[in-house]
Amino acid sequence: MRKWHQLSGLTSGLPFKVDATWTPEQALAVLQLIDDLSDRIWTHYAGAVQNLLREQHAMNGAVDEYGNDVPF
C-alpha cells in the first residue's frame, strides 16, 4: 500500500478512508464542499496565514536567491 505524503507534514495519525463506491456526483459534492471551506478559511485568515508562512519560510533558512538587485 502506498504511503501518501501529507502537506501538513504529519507522518502518523488515524487513517482517513474515502469510500471507493461514490458516484461521480457524490465525489464532486465533496470536492465542492472542501473548496468552499477552503475559500471561507482563506477569506478570514489570509493575512495571518501569509505571515505565518513567511515566518516559517524564514525560520527554515530560506534565502532569496535573487537578492534585491533584480532590475524588474
FIPATOR-828590 format. One record per residue: x, y, z of N, C-alpha, C in turn; residue in one letter. Coordinates in steps of 0.1 Angstrom, whole numbers, plus 2048, in hexadecimal, padded with zeros to 3 digits. Layout:
BEGIN
 n_xx n_yy n_zz ca_xx ca_yy ca_zz c_xx c_yy c_zz aa
    X    Y    Z     X     Y     Z    X    Y    Z  A
...
//
This chain:
BEGIN
 n_xx n_yy n_zz ca_xx ca_yy ca_zz c_xx c_yy c_zz aa
  808  7F4  800   800   800   800  809  80C  800  M
  806  816  7F7   80E   822   7F6  80B  82C  802  R
  815  831  807   814   83B   812  814  849  80C  K
  809  850  80F   807   85D   809  80E  868  811  W
  815  871  80A   81B   87D   811  810  887  814  H
  810  88B  821   806   895   826  80D  8A2  825  Q
  805  8AC  820   80A   8BA   820  80D  8BF  82E  L
  806  8BA  837   808   8BF   845  815  8BA  84B  S
  81B  8B0  845   828   8AB   84A  826  8A0  854  G
  81A  89D  857   817   892   861  81B  885  85B  L
  821  87D  863   826   870   85E  81E  864  865  T
  816  868  86F   80E   85D   876  800  863  87A  S
  7F7  85B  87D   7EA   85F   881  7E0  855  87D  G
  7D3  859  87D   7C8   850   87A  7C6  850  86B  L
  7C4  844  866   7C2   843   857  7B5  849  853  P
  7B4  84F  848   7A8   855   843  7A5  84F  836  F
  79A  848  835   796   840   82A  78B  847  822  K
  78C  847  815   782   84C   80C  77B  841  806  V
  76E  841  806   765   836   800  768  835  7F2  D
  76D  829  7ED   770   827   7E0  764  825  7D7  A
  758  825  7DD   74C   822   7D5  744  82F  7D2  T
  749  83B  7D6   742   847   7D3  73F  848  7C4  W
  734  84F  7C1   731   852   7B4  739  85F  7B0  T
  73B  861  7A3   741   86E   7A0  73A  87A  7A6  P
  72D  87A  7A7   726   885   7AD  729  887  7BB  E
  72A  87C  7C3   72E   87C   7D1  73C  882  7D3  Q
  745  87D  7CA   753   882   7CB  754  891  7C8  A
  74C  895  7BE   74C   8A3   7BB  747  8AC  7C6  L
  73C  8A7  7CD   736   8AE   7D8  740  8B0  7E3  A
  748  8A5  7E6   752   8A6   7F1  75D  8B0  7ED  V
  762  8AF  7E0   76C   8B9   7DB  767  8C7  7DC  L
  75A  8C9  7D9   755   8D7   7DA  754  8DC  7E8  Q
  750  8D3  7F1   750   8D6   7FF  75E  8DA  804  L
  768  8D2  801   775   8D5   805  77A  8E2  7FF  I
  777  8E5  7F3   77B   8F1   7EC  774  8FD  7F3  D
  767  8FC  7F6   760   907   7FD  766  909  80B  D
  769  8FE  812   76F   900   81F  77D  907  81E  L
  785  903  815   792   909   812  791  918  810  S
  787  91B  807   785   92A   804  781  932  810  D
  778  92C  819   774   933   825  77F  935  82F  R
  787  92A  830   793   92B   839  79C  936  834  I
  79F  935  827   7A9   93F   821  7A4  94D  823  W
  797  94F  820   791   95D   821  793  962  82F  T
  792  95A  839   793   95F   847  7A1  95F  84C  H
  7A9  956  848   7B7   955   84E  7C2  958  844  Y
  7BF  95D  839   7CA   95F   82E  7D6  966  834  A
  7D4  972  83A   7E0   97A   83F  7E8  972  849  G
  7E1  96C  853   7E8   965   85D  7EF  958  858  A
  7E9  951  84E   7EF   946   848  7FC  94A  840  V
  7FB  955  839   806   95A   831  812  95D  83A  Q
  80F  964  845   819   968   84F  820  95B  855  N
  818  951  858   81D   945   85E  826  93E  854  L
  821  93D  848   829   936   83D  836  93E  83B  L
  836  94B  83B   842   953   83A  84C  950  845  R
  846  950  852   84F   94D   85D  855  93F  85C  E
  84D  935  858   852   927   857  85C  926  84C  Q
  85A  92D  842   864   92D   836  871  933  83B  H
  870  93E  843   87C   944   848  884  93B  852  A
  87C  935  85B   882   92C   865  889  920  85F  M
  884  91C  853   88A   910   84C  897  914  845  N
  89C  920  847   8A8   925   840  8A7  928  832  G
  89B  929  82D   899   92C   81F  89F  93A  81C  A
  8A6  93B  811   8AC   947   80D  8A7  94B  7FF  V
  8A5  958  7FE   8A0   95D   7F1  8AC  95B  7E7  D
  8AB  952  7DE   8B7   950   7D5  8B9  95B  7CB  E
  8B0  964  7C9   8B2   96F   7C0  8B7  97B  7C6  Y
  8B5  97D  7D3   8BA   989   7DA  8B0  994  7D7  G
  8B5  9A0  7DA   8AD   9AC   7D8  8B1  9B4  7CB  N
  8BB  9AF  7C4   8C0   9B6   7B8  8B9  9B2  7AB  D
  8AE  9AC  7AC   8A7   9A8   79F  8A1  9B4  799  V
  8A4  9B6  78C   8A0   9C3   785  892  9C3  781  P
  88A  9B9  785   87B   9BA   781  873  9B7  78D  F
//
